[in-house]
Amino acid sequence: MAKNTSHTLKNKFIYQVFTRQHSKSQDFQGIIDDLNRIKSMGVDIIYLLPFHPIGKKDRKGEIGSPYAIYDYYAIDPLHGTLDDFKRLVTEVHSRGMKLMIDIVFNHTSRDSILTQIHPEWFYKKSDGTFANRIGDWSDITDFNLTAHPEIWTYLIDVLKYWAQYVDGYRCDVAPLLPLEFWKQARQELDKYRPDLIWLTESVEYGFIKYLRDMGYDASTDSQMYETFDICYDYDIFSFMDGYLSGKNSLERYLYELWRQEVTYPKNYVKLRAFENHDQERIANKVNNPTKLIQMTALQFFLKGTPMIYAGQEHQVSVRPSLFENDLVPWNEKLSIENLIRKLSKIKKLDIMSKGIYDFINTKNIAHLQYKFGNELLIGIFNLENQTHTSIDLPNGKYLNVLSNQLYEVKDGMIELSDEPIIIHIQ
């Protein structure tokens, strides 16, 4: 991983916002109006989907995908002006939070400014029309970064421009770009903003093989850690989905999580996101309020940086469309913000970034713990409705810091209920 990655990123909490779908006004002001609520949940970093103008050629839907970018330097008038964006940055910072933005350097829209100025920078079909490596992404055209390294300078200048305002970058499908490009970008940006947070949307293993089989290159998470601070957890995401759909066991999912401990650098940081703009809502996959609470608590307890996609805190089950106006259906009656607030406080404990992380019971229960000196943080997530589990604690009653309920340990066993249990021993 990047040499200057801070281990404290494991204590942070990211909140993902799709500006167009977040509020009725669909703009930066709508986010500003919601900042106090967002901050109250314990959010440290707000991450915005792209907010640039969207291309019109081969546009998907009426409004189009924010990932089909027309101009990297401009802001979609729907969201506001540059002054409005700067006001958002100021308001975020005034509340002690940071702001990250989405960077999309694999491609642009098919009518972007760059396709007009530098058409030679892009992949072409045999008939000379713009093309891309992924068939479904028909509204965009890919850069040919290996054949045209001069693109690198342009894109790095884009990063430098936005670095005067923001605190980090989430880099879209970053493994599809040359790793050397990201190394150069990180090296040059570190001169200006060494405190920037670099998050890569690393991709699933099957997608990497698919691209390599087609003759293209794609980097693994281990490679991406050479320059990025945080990687997506797509390497094990299919096993979480598999568990929730019955295709594989909970034990297999937890094994894959454990395997990350020996696969990646010692100080690796994984993004723990159970949903995002590309993945279905966790509430839709679980469809069980009790299990959803267990999964949410597990999400924050796993080693790494949790990310909530706006709406998850209200148990929203429908993922907003990328291509249409599709506002988040906020519902305070279903709010689990109080739970998230408690989990965020626990996530900020030093033990969660400095402690020894271990998997205690992975058969039918997600039983994990952190140990730091004489301090112990135990998490028991009863996802399979078990009645009890073994636990290495002396007889006595222990406080569940999430619910303030006491749980008794007797003869190495603890009775379980339908709520997640987190015990903090200092």
Backbone torsions as a table, in degrees:
resi	resn	phi	psi	omega
1	MET	NA	168.5	178.8
2	ALA	-55.9	136.4	-173.1
3	LYS	-60.8	-30.1	-175.8
4	ASN	-100.4	18.5	176.1
5	THR	-64.4	130.6	-179.5
6	SER	-86.8	133.4	177.5
7	HIS	-65.9	-17.9	-179.2
8	THR	-70.8	-10.3	174.7
9	LEU	-61.4	-23.8	177.5
10	LYS	-70.2	-13.3	178.2
11	ASN	-97.1	-1.2	-174.5
12	LYS	-92.3	161.7	-177.6
13	PHE	-132.4	120.3	-177.9
14	ILE	-102.7	140.8	178.7
15	TYR	-121.9	118.1	-176.3
16	GLN	-91.5	131.5	-176.6
17	VAL	-127.8	129.7	171.6
18	PHE	-100.7	99.6	-170.1
19	THR	-50.8	-44.9	-175.5
20	ARG	-64.6	-27.3	-175.7
21	GLN	-105.9	-4.0	-169.5
22	HIS	-78.1	-36.7	-175.1
23	SER	-139.6	165.5	179.8
24	LYS	-63.6	-30.6	179.7
25	SER	-79.9	-16.3	174.8
26	GLN	60.6	24.8	-174.0
27	ASP	-132.9	-177.9	-179.8
28	PHE	-62.9	-33.9	179.4
29	GLN	-63.0	-35.7	177.8
30	GLY	-61.6	-34.2	175.9
31	ILE	-72.6	-43.4	178.5
32	ILE	-55.8	-42.3	-179.0
33	ASP	-64.9	-19.2	-176.9
34	ASP	-103.2	0.4	-173.1
35	LEU	-63.5	-37.2	-179.1
36	ASN	-63.4	-41.5	177.6
37	ARG	-65.0	-44.5	179.6
38	ILE	-60.3	-46.7	179.6
39	LYS	-61.4	-37.1	-176.9
40	SER	-62.9	-22.1	178.1
41	MET	-79.8	-7.6	-178.8
42	GLY	94.7	15.7	-179.9
43	VAL	-63.9	137.6	177.1
44	ASP	-104.1	-32.8	-173.3
45	ILE	-137.5	128.0	172.2
46	ILE	-100.0	131.5	179.8
47	TYR	-117.5	123.9	-178.3
48	LEU	-100.4	134.3	167.4
49	LEU	-62.0	164.1	-178.6
50	PRO	-54.1	141.0	-177.8
51	PHE	-124.0	19.5	-179.3
52	HIS	-83.4	166.2	174.1
53	PRO	-58.8	145.5	-177.6
54	ILE	-101.5	137.4	178.6
55	GLY	-64.0	157.0	-178.6
56	LYS	-102.5	-26.9	-177.4
57	LYS	-70.7	128.9	179.4
58	ASP	56.3	27.9	-179.2
59	ARG	-59.7	140.6	174.8
60	LYS	-90.5	127.2	-179.7
61	GLY	73.5	-174.6	-179.0
62	GLU	-75.8	-37.2	-174.3
63	ILE	-98.7	-35.3	177.6
64	GLY	95.1	162.4	-178.8
65	SER	-81.3	134.9	176.3
66	PRO	-65.3	-10.2	179.0
67	TYR	-90.6	-0.4	172.1
68	ALA	-100.4	77.6	-167.7
69	ILE	-83.1	134.8	178.7
70	TYR	-89.1	-40.9	-175.3
71	ASP	-149.5	116.7	-177.5
72	TYR	-65.1	-23.9	-175.0
73	TYR	-93.7	-7.3	-174.2
74	ALA	-105.9	165.1	177.3
75	ILE	-118.5	133.8	177.0
76	ASP	-59.0	124.0	-179.5
77	PRO	-55.6	-24.9	177.5
78	LEU	-58.0	-34.3	-176.0
79	HIS	-89.1	-19.4	-179.3
80	GLY	130.8	-161.6	-178.5
81	THR	-109.8	176.8	175.6
82	LEU	-61.9	-39.0	177.3
83	ASP	-61.9	-38.1	177.0
84	ASP	-64.2	-40.5	178.7
85	PHE	-64.9	-43.1	179.1
86	LYS	-62.9	-34.8	176.3
87	ARG	-65.5	-39.7	176.6
88	LEU	-61.2	-45.7	178.7
89	VAL	-57.2	-46.5	180.0
90	THR	-60.9	-43.3	-178.5
91	GLU	-67.8	-38.2	176.9
92	VAL	-63.3	-48.1	-178.4
93	HIS	-64.7	-36.3	-178.2
94	SER	-65.2	-19.1	178.4
95	ARG	-99.1	10.4	176.8
96	GLY	78.5	16.4	178.0
97	MET	-107.1	167.7	176.2
98	LYS	-114.8	162.3	-179.0
99	LEU	-124.3	125.5	173.7
100	MET	-111.4	152.6	176.8
101	ILE	-127.6	158.4	179.1
102	ASP	-80.5	132.8	176.8
103	ILE	-116.5	124.0	-174.4
104	VAL	-119.7	92.5	-174.5
105	PHE	-110.6	4.5	176.6
106	ASN	-79.0	-26.2	-171.7
107	HIS	-161.8	169.9	170.6
108	THR	-132.7	177.4	171.1
109	SER	-65.6	163.4	-176.4
110	ARG	-77.9	-4.5	174.9
111	ASP	-124.8	23.5	-177.7
112	SER	-62.0	163.7	176.5
113	ILE	-55.2	-39.6	-177.1
114	LEU	-71.0	-31.2	176.5
115	THR	-67.2	-24.0	179.1
116	GLN	-85.1	-38.5	-177.4
117	ILE	-84.3	-40.6	-177.1
118	HIS	-131.8	67.9	179.9
119	PRO	-61.6	-23.0	-179.1
120	GLU	-70.7	-11.9	-178.7
121	TRP	-78.2	-6.2	-169.8
122	PHE	-115.7	157.9	173.1
123	TYR	-64.3	144.9	178.7
124	LYS	-130.8	150.1	169.5
125	LYS	-77.5	173.6	-179.4
126	SER	-62.3	-24.7	179.1
127	ASP	-88.5	3.7	176.1
128	GLY	91.0	-3.0	178.7
129	THR	-80.9	155.9	-177.4
130	PHE	-64.6	146.1	-176.4
131	ALA	-141.0	173.2	176.0
132	ASN	-147.5	166.2	-175.2
133	ARG	-82.5	-20.8	-176.4
134	ILE	-109.4	119.1	-173.4
135	GLY	-60.7	-37.3	-175.3
136	ASP	-71.2	-22.7	-176.5
137	TRP	-86.0	63.8	-171.2
138	SER	-78.1	-8.6	-179.5
139	ASP	-95.0	4.6	-177.7
140	ILE	-132.4	168.3	172.8
141	THR	-133.7	138.5	-173.7
142	ASP	-82.9	143.2	167.3
143	PHE	-67.3	150.5	170.5
144	ASN	-107.0	78.1	-171.7
145	LEU	-71.4	-24.0	179.8
146	THR	-75.7	-35.3	-179.0
147	ALA	-83.6	-20.4	-175.4
148	HIS	-132.7	76.7	-178.9
149	PRO	-63.4	-13.6	177.1
150	GLU	-65.9	-20.2	175.3
151	ILE	-61.8	-33.0	-176.1
152	TRP	-55.5	-44.9	-178.6
153	THR	-61.5	-43.5	179.7
154	TYR	-60.3	-47.9	-175.9
155	LEU	-68.7	-37.0	177.9
156	ILE	-67.1	-34.3	174.9
157	ASP	-64.4	-34.1	175.1
158	VAL	-62.0	-44.3	178.0
159	LEU	-60.9	-42.4	179.8
160	LYS	-63.7	-38.3	-179.6
161	TYR	-61.7	-52.0	-176.6
162	TRP	-74.0	-18.5	178.8
163	ALA	-66.2	-17.8	177.4
164	GLN	-72.6	-13.3	-178.3
165	TYR	-115.8	-40.1	-167.0
166	VAL	-105.8	173.7	-172.8
167	ASP	-113.1	1.2	-179.7
168	GLY	176.2	170.5	-177.7
169	TYR	-131.0	133.8	165.6
170	ARG	-99.8	117.9	-170.6
171	CYS	-102.4	113.8	-174.0
172	ASP	-64.7	133.6	-179.4
173	VAL	33.4	47.0	-176.2
174	ALA	-57.3	-32.5	179.9
175	PRO	-64.2	-13.8	179.5
176	LEU	-81.6	-13.0	177.0
177	LEU	-93.7	156.6	178.5
178	PRO	-57.6	133.5	179.5
179	LEU	-60.2	-33.9	179.9
180	GLU	-64.9	-30.0	175.7
181	PHE	-62.6	-47.0	-178.4
182	TRP	-65.7	-35.3	177.3
183	LYS	-63.4	-43.3	178.4
184	GLN	-65.6	-42.8	179.8
185	ALA	-61.2	-45.9	-179.6
186	ARG	-63.1	-43.0	-179.2
187	GLN	-61.7	-43.5	-177.8
188	GLU	-73.4	-39.3	-179.6
189	LEU	-71.0	-29.3	178.6
190	ASP	-61.4	-24.7	177.8
191	LYS	-69.7	-29.8	-178.0
192	TYR	-95.9	-46.8	-175.0
193	ARG	-138.3	78.6	-179.8
194	PRO	-65.9	-11.1	-178.6
195	ASP	-93.0	2.6	179.7
196	LEU	-62.8	144.8	175.8
197	ILE	-97.6	130.8	-177.7
198	TRP	-115.8	113.6	-179.2
199	LEU	-116.3	124.9	178.1
200	THR	-102.9	132.6	167.8
201	GLU	-77.2	77.7	174.7
202	SER	-65.9	158.9	-168.1
203	VAL	-117.6	165.3	-177.5
204	GLU	-66.7	151.0	-176.7
205	TYR	-58.5	-40.0	-179.5
206	GLY	-62.1	-34.7	178.5
207	PHE	-70.4	-37.8	176.9
208	ILE	-61.0	-48.0	-179.8
209	LYS	-63.4	-40.8	178.6
210	TYR	-56.7	-46.5	-179.6
211	LEU	-67.3	-41.8	-179.8
212	ARG	-65.6	-37.6	178.3
213	ASP	-65.1	-26.1	178.4
214	MET	-83.0	-3.5	178.9
215	GLY	98.2	2.6	178.0
216	TYR	-95.7	173.4	177.5
217	ASP	-109.2	151.9	175.8
218	ALA	-156.6	135.4	-174.0
219	SER	-92.1	146.4	175.8
220	THR	-81.9	170.1	176.9
221	ASP	-58.5	-41.7	-179.4
222	SER	-58.6	-38.9	176.5
223	GLN	-68.5	-41.5	-177.3
224	MET	-64.5	-29.6	178.1
225	TYR	-66.4	-10.7	177.0
226	GLU	-65.6	-24.1	-177.0
227	THR	-134.3	-20.5	-178.1
228	PHE	-98.6	154.5	178.8
229	ASP	-84.1	-40.9	-174.4
230	ILE	-131.4	137.3	174.0
231	CYS	-114.3	145.7	170.5
232	TYR	-58.2	161.1	178.2
233	ASP	-101.4	36.1	178.5
234	TYR	-67.0	-15.5	177.2
235	ASP	-65.5	-24.1	-179.3
236	ILE	-124.2	2.9	-175.3
237	PHE	-61.3	-37.5	-178.4
238	SER	-65.7	-26.3	178.9
239	PHE	-77.6	-30.5	172.3
240	MET	-66.9	-47.4	177.2
241	ASP	-59.4	-40.6	-179.9
242	GLY	-62.7	-38.5	177.4
243	TYR	-65.6	-46.3	-176.6
244	LEU	-67.6	-26.9	-179.8
245	SER	-96.6	-3.4	178.3
246	GLY	87.7	8.0	-179.3
247	LYS	-79.5	-27.9	174.6
248	ASN	-143.3	168.1	-174.7
249	SER	-82.2	163.0	170.6
250	LEU	-59.6	-39.2	-179.5
251	GLU	-58.5	-40.8	-180.0
252	ARG	-66.2	-42.4	177.8
253	TYR	-60.4	-45.4	-178.8
254	LEU	-68.9	-31.1	175.0
255	TYR	-63.6	-43.0	180.0
256	GLU	-64.0	-36.3	174.7
257	LEU	-63.4	-42.6	178.1
258	TRP	-63.2	-38.5	-177.2
259	ARG	-61.1	-28.2	177.1
260	GLN	-59.2	-28.5	-178.5
261	GLU	-62.3	-27.1	-178.2
262	VAL	-113.0	-5.5	-179.0
263	THR	-88.0	-33.6	-171.9
264	TYR	-112.2	170.0	178.8
265	PRO	-55.0	153.2	-174.5
266	LYS	-52.7	-38.5	-176.2
267	ASN	-100.4	31.2	-178.3
268	TYR	-62.0	149.7	175.0
269	VAL	-126.0	120.9	177.8
270	LYS	-105.6	143.1	172.4
271	LEU	-80.3	122.8	179.5
272	ARG	-101.3	90.9	-178.3
273	ALA	-125.2	122.0	179.6
274	PHE	-91.4	-8.6	175.3
275	GLU	-155.9	158.5	174.4
276	ASN	-163.4	-171.0	-174.9
277	HIS	-67.2	-17.3	178.6
278	ASP	-98.5	-17.4	-174.7
279	GLN	-113.6	148.7	-179.8
280	GLU	-64.4	154.5	179.6
281	ARG	-61.6	140.0	178.2
282	ILE	-63.0	-32.7	178.4
283	ALA	-64.3	-29.7	177.2
284	ASN	-74.5	-35.1	-178.9
285	LYS	-75.6	-36.8	-175.6
286	VAL	-85.2	-47.8	178.6
287	ASN	53.0	36.9	-179.9
288	ASN	-153.7	106.9	-174.2
289	PRO	-55.4	-38.1	-179.4
290	THR	-66.9	-45.4	179.5
291	LYS	-68.6	-32.4	177.5
292	LEU	-62.4	-39.7	176.8
293	ILE	-63.0	-44.3	178.5
294	GLN	-60.5	-44.3	-179.0
295	MET	-66.0	-39.8	179.5
296	THR	-63.7	-42.8	178.4
297	ALA	-64.5	-40.9	177.2
298	LEU	-61.7	-41.8	-179.8
299	GLN	-54.0	-44.0	-178.6
300	PHE	-78.0	-22.3	-176.9
301	PHE	-84.5	-24.4	178.1
302	LEU	-61.4	147.1	178.4
303	LYS	-67.4	125.3	-179.4
304	GLY	139.4	-167.5	-175.7
305	THR	-106.4	110.8	179.6
306	PRO	-73.1	144.2	174.6
307	MET	-131.1	126.8	175.8
308	ILE	-102.8	131.3	173.7
309	TYR	-88.3	126.0	-174.2
310	ALA	-45.9	124.5	-175.9
311	GLY	113.2	-26.4	178.3
312	GLN	-60.3	-33.0	-178.8
313	GLU	-71.8	-10.7	174.3
314	HIS	-112.5	19.8	177.7
315	GLN	55.7	33.8	177.6
316	VAL	-64.1	133.0	-174.7
317	SER	-104.7	-6.8	-177.8
318	VAL	-111.3	126.4	178.8
319	ARG	-78.1	130.0	179.7
320	PRO	-61.7	142.9	177.5
321	SER	-66.9	141.8	174.7
322	LEU	-79.9	-15.7	-167.7
323	PHE	-113.4	-6.9	-178.1
324	GLU	-132.0	170.8	167.9
325	ASN	-74.3	120.7	-172.1
326	ASP	-153.5	78.9	-172.5
327	LEU	-64.2	146.6	175.3
328	VAL	-61.6	126.3	179.8
329	PRO	-82.5	76.5	-177.5
330	TRP	-57.2	140.3	-179.5
331	ASN	-147.8	95.0	-176.3
332	GLU	-61.8	-23.9	179.7
333	LYS	-63.9	-24.4	179.9
334	LEU	-103.1	13.0	-175.3
335	SER	-62.6	134.7	169.9
336	ILE	-117.0	27.9	-178.5
337	GLU	-61.4	-35.2	-179.7
338	ASN	-64.5	-40.0	175.4
339	LEU	-62.1	-47.0	-179.2
340	ILE	-62.4	-37.5	177.7
341	ARG	-59.1	-44.9	179.0
342	LYS	-66.7	-42.6	-179.9
343	LEU	-64.1	-37.7	178.5
344	SER	-63.3	-38.7	177.7
345	LYS	-64.0	-40.5	177.5
346	ILE	-66.2	-41.6	179.4
347	LYS	-58.1	-28.4	-177.1
348	LYS	-84.4	-3.0	176.3
349	LEU	-66.1	140.5	-179.5
350	ASP	-55.7	-35.0	-176.5
351	ILE	-60.0	-25.1	-177.2
352	MET	-78.4	-12.3	174.8
353	SER	-115.0	-21.8	-177.0
354	LYS	-107.8	-19.0	-173.9
355	GLY	-76.3	162.0	173.5
356	ILE	-77.9	124.1	-172.5
357	TYR	-99.7	129.9	-176.1
358	ASP	-146.3	154.9	177.2
359	PHE	-104.8	117.0	-173.2
360	ILE	-92.6	-48.1	-179.1
361	ASN	-137.8	118.1	-176.7
362	THR	-123.4	15.2	-177.4
363	LYS	-75.5	-69.8	178.7
364	ASN	-122.8	4.7	-177.7
365	ILE	-137.3	138.7	171.8
366	ALA	-88.6	97.1	-176.8
367	HIS	-117.4	106.3	-175.2
368	LEU	-123.7	162.8	176.8
369	GLN	-154.7	160.2	172.2
370	TYR	-122.7	139.7	177.9
371	LYS	-129.5	130.1	-178.8
372	PHE	-140.9	99.7	-174.1
373	GLY	63.8	-125.5	177.6
374	ASN	-90.7	0.6	-179.1
375	GLU	-88.5	141.4	-178.2
376	LEU	-137.7	133.5	176.4
377	LEU	-125.1	115.3	-174.3
378	ILE	-112.8	132.6	175.5
379	GLY	-122.3	126.9	178.4
380	ILE	-124.2	117.6	-174.1
381	PHE	-119.8	104.9	-169.8
382	ASN	-84.6	71.9	-173.8
383	LEU	-76.3	-17.5	-175.6
384	GLU	-115.5	21.4	174.5
385	ASN	56.2	46.5	176.1
386	GLN	-80.7	156.1	-177.7
387	THR	-90.0	-25.0	-178.2
388	HIS	-164.0	168.8	174.9
389	THR	-152.9	158.6	176.5
390	SER	-75.5	151.8	-179.6
391	ILE	-154.2	138.6	-176.2
392	ASP	-91.2	71.0	177.2
393	LEU	-137.6	149.8	175.6
394	PRO	-63.7	157.5	175.5
395	ASN	-54.7	142.3	178.9
396	GLY	151.2	-179.9	179.0
397	LYS	-106.2	136.7	-174.5
398	TYR	-127.2	141.1	-175.7
399	LEU	-84.2	128.9	169.4
400	ASN	-83.1	110.0	-172.4
401	VAL	-69.7	-13.5	177.7
402	LEU	-79.9	-36.4	-174.0
403	SER	-118.8	-6.8	-175.5
404	ASN	62.0	23.2	174.6
405	GLN	-94.6	146.2	178.0
406	LEU	-91.2	138.1	176.4
407	TYR	-122.4	133.3	-175.9
408	GLU	-94.0	133.5	172.6
409	VAL	-104.0	126.5	-179.6
410	LYS	-141.0	123.1	178.0
411	ASP	53.7	43.6	175.2
412	GLY	75.0	16.0	179.6
413	MET	-128.9	150.7	175.6
414	ILE	-132.2	132.0	177.0
415	GLU	-74.9	145.8	-177.4
416	LEU	-112.0	163.0	174.5
417	SER	-132.7	-162.8	-179.1
418	ASP	-91.8	8.4	178.9
419	GLU	-109.0	149.2	174.6
420	PRO	-65.2	147.3	-179.1
421	ILE	-120.0	126.5	172.5
422	ILE	-127.4	120.6	-179.2
423	ILE	-112.4	127.6	-179.1
424	HIS	-115.5	114.3	-179.7
425	ILE	-112.9	122.2	-177.1
426	GLN	-115.9	NA	NA
